[in-house]
Amino acid sequence: MKKINTSLMLLFVSLAFSQVGISKNATVEIHNRAILQVDGKYEGKNLGMMLPEVSLPNNLPLNTPPSSDADMTGMMMFEKTHATFYSYDGEKWNNEQPATTSFKTKQSRFLSNENEEISVVCVLLGCGRHVGLGFSAPIDGVQSYNNLNISRETAVVPGGGLYGDRSFDNAKFVINEAGVYDIYLNVPSKTGGAVSLTSGPQYQLRAYLKQSDGSFSEAKLTTFFPDYYGILGIGGDTNTAAFTTTRIRLKAGDYIVSRIHSPLATVSVVVTLTAATGPNISKYYPREIMFTKVSD
């Protein structure tokens, strides 16, 4: 490390070592491998460096193709309107953080696979089997992404009634960053019924809030249904969907589970609710759950 006196507290050039130090202090210590070093410390404060700026991308030098200048390779500019940096690669200017993907930085989106179709069927007086909704599609960084560090895990869902607990892969989402979250859930569905006198299966979004003693308090956030086309419980639809959105403050360790919830008893001949998937659904209109962090 070389300590160099900075004349007039502005700039010193050492020709012997081809080094430049810039500082408001009387001296600046320049690393022996640095050609240029800017000192950002002055009177106990941290100071910054401002690059040349333009008001809009169109004002960047040689912005209009086919104009280019390879000698400008490596040049950097700051664009004020979108508060972002551009660098020149010898042919064009590149945005260091493209505005088209910036909205994802506060989001996580998980999708289902084509083989994750699951149903609940209520017959006569019997129902009461709860099932978790899985979101097992790989994270590709384009359609699905996880920028909020959410853990996707196996959920254990109580069966209800005479059924025991069951495990469902990739149906539990553990929060690792505390904050206020918007949660959006969309489920392509199929419905069917043949005379139902009571409510049948329904979708639910549930939160499990971690307590100071390590236990969890369960909270039902929303209950929602797909459109049902029928008369007196007779009919259904093979091409419908249900969705919900809610906002909740979550802390690290809390988790979210979405499921098909069944009543413990029902009066019906047959009632079915299917969270549908398949090649076309998973490709064009997949089951999805999206988390958006709106504040800390």
N, C-alpha and C positions, 0 to 999 in steps of 0.2 A: 504494500500500500504506500503510495507516494503522497506526501503532504505538500501542497503548492499554495503559495500566497497568491491571492486574487487581487490584482491591482484594481483600485476603485470599486472593489466588491462586485465586479461585473464579469470579467472574463480574463483568463490567463491561458496562453498558448505556450506549451513547452516544445520547442522545435527538436530538441535532442531526443525526446521520446515520442514525438508525434501524438501528444495527448492534449485534450482540451477539457478544462474544468469550468463549469458555470455555477456561480453561487452568489448569494447576497452576503455571505460571511467573509471575514478577512482571509480565511484559508479554506481549502477544500481538499479532502483526501481522495485521490484518484487511484482506483484499482490498477495494478500493473498490467492488466490485460484489457483495459478500457481505452478506446480511442477518445470517446466523449463521455463525460459523466456530469449529470445535472444534480446539484445538491438541493433537496427539497426541504431542508431543515433551516429555520431562521427564528431566533428569539423564542425558542420553545414551541414553535408552530410548524405544521406540515404544509408546505406549499406545493402547488401542482404546476404542470406544464401545459400550455395551450398550443395545439397544432393549428396550422392555417385552416381556415374554415370557409365554407360556402353556405348559402342559404337554402339551396335546393340541389338535388343530384344533377340536374341539367346544367348547373354552373361549374361542375368539375372540369378541370382542364382536359381538352381533347375528348369530351364526353360524346360527341356525335360521331358514330361510325361513318365511313371507314377510317377516320382519322386515328392515328396511333403513333406512339413514340416509344420504342424499346428502351431509350435512354432514361425514361421516367420510371422504369421498373423499380418497385419498392417504395414509391412515393406514397405518403399517407395524407389524408385530408379528413376533416370533421364536417359532417353535414348537419346543420342546426335544426332543420324542420323536423326530422325524425330522430334527432339525437343519436346518431350512429356514425361509425368510422368506415371509411373506404380506403382500399389499397389498390395500387395499379400493378397489374401483372405483366405489363409490356404490350398488351393489346386492349385491355378494357379495365374499368373500375369494378371492384368487387366489394359488396357490402359485407363487413365482418360479422354482422348478426342480421341475417335476412329478415325483413319485416314479416314475410309470409309464414315464418315458423315461430316468431316471438310469442304468439298467443299460447303455445304449448308449454312454455316454461313454468307455468303455474297450474298445469293439468296432468292428470294421469287418466288414461283410457284403456279399458280392458274389454276384449271381445271374446265371443264363444267360438268353439270349433263346430264343424258340421255334424259331429257325432254326439253332441251334448243335448239332444232332445230328451225331454223328461216330462212325465204326465202324472196327474193324480186323478183317480177315478173313484167316484162315490156311487155305491149301489145300495138301493133300498135304504136301510137305516145306518149303514156302515160308511165311515169315511175316516177322518182323523189321522191321515198320514202326511206329515210335513216333509218336503224335500227341498234341498238347497239348489240354487241355480249356479252352475259353474261357468267360468270365463277363462278357458284354458288356451286360447289362441296365443301363439308366440308373440312376444313384443318385437315389432319390426321397426319401430322408430318413425313410421309414416302414418299408418292407420291406427296403430296401437302404440302407446308410449307410457312411460312411468317416470315423470320428471318430479314427482313429489315423494319419492323414496317410500312408496307404499308396499308393504309385504303382502304377496298373494299366497294364501295358505289353504290347507284343508279345513273345512268347517264340519263340526259335529252338530247335527241338527236333531232335536228330539222328535221321535216318530209321531208321538201323540196317540191317544187311545191305547190299543193293544200292541202297537208297534214300538220297537225299541229305538234307541238312538242309532243314527246312520251317519257315515262320513261321505262328504262330497268334495272332490278335488277342486281347488282354485275357486272356492265359493266364499272365502273369508278374506277380508282386506284390513290389514292392521296398519294403523296410522303411526308414523314415526316422527312427523313434524307437526307440532301443535298449531292450531289455528282455527279459523272459521272456514267451513267447507260447504260449497254447493255440491250436492250429489244428484246426478241424473241417471235414471235407469230406464232402459227401453227393452221390451221383451216381445218379439214376434210370437204370435200365438195361434192356437187352434182351440175352438170350443165346441162342445156338443152336449145335448141334453134330451132326455125323453121323460118329460113330466117331473118337474122339481118344484116342491112346495116350500122349500127353505133355501137359504143361500148356500152355494157350493164352494168349491175351492177358490182361492183368491191369492193375489200376489201381495207380499209384504216386504218392506225394507225395515230392518231392525238394527239398532245400535247397541253395543255392549260396552258400557263405560266402566273403566277400571277404577276401583276404589282404593283408598289408602291402605287397606289391609290385604290387597291383592285380589280380592273378589271382584265380580263384575255385576253391574246393575243393568238389566235388560230394558230397553225402551223401544216400543213400536213407533217408528217414525211415520210411515204411511201404509195405507191399504188401498189397492187399486185393482181394477178389472179391465179386461179387453172389452171391446164392443161385442154385444151378444144379440144376434138376430134370431129371434124365435118368438113363439106365441105360447103363453102358459107353460114355459119351460121346455117346449118342444122345438128343436132346431139347433142352430149353431153356425159357426163360420170356420173355414179352413185357411183364411187369409186375412188375419186381423192382427192387432198389436195392442199393447198397453204400455204406458209410460208414466213416470212420476218424477218430480224433482223436489228437493227439500234442502234446507240450510240448517247446519248444526255446528256448534263449537266442539271440537274434539281435541284431546290431548294425546301425547305419546302413550301407546299401549291400548287405546280404545280400538275397537274393530267393528266392521260393518258386515252384515250377512243379508243377502236377499234370498227369498224362498217362496215356494208355493205353500200357502197355509190352508189347512183343511179344517172345517168345523168338526168337533168331536162327534157330532151326530147330525144326520140329515134325513129329510123325508123326500125321497126321490126314487125313480126307477133307475136311471143312469145319468150321471152328470160327470163330464170330463173337462179338465183344463190342461192344455199341453203347451209348455214353453218350446216352441218349434225351432228346429235348426235343419240344415241340409246344405248341399253344395251351393245352391243359388242364394239361399238366405244368408249363409255365412260369408258369401262373396259380396253380395250387394246390399244386404240389410241385416247385419248381424245383431244378435243380442249384445248389448253394451252397457257398461256401467262406467260413468265418468266422474272424476273428482276434480273440482276446481277450488283452489285455495284463494279466498277473496281477501283475507287479512290474517295477520298473526294473532 
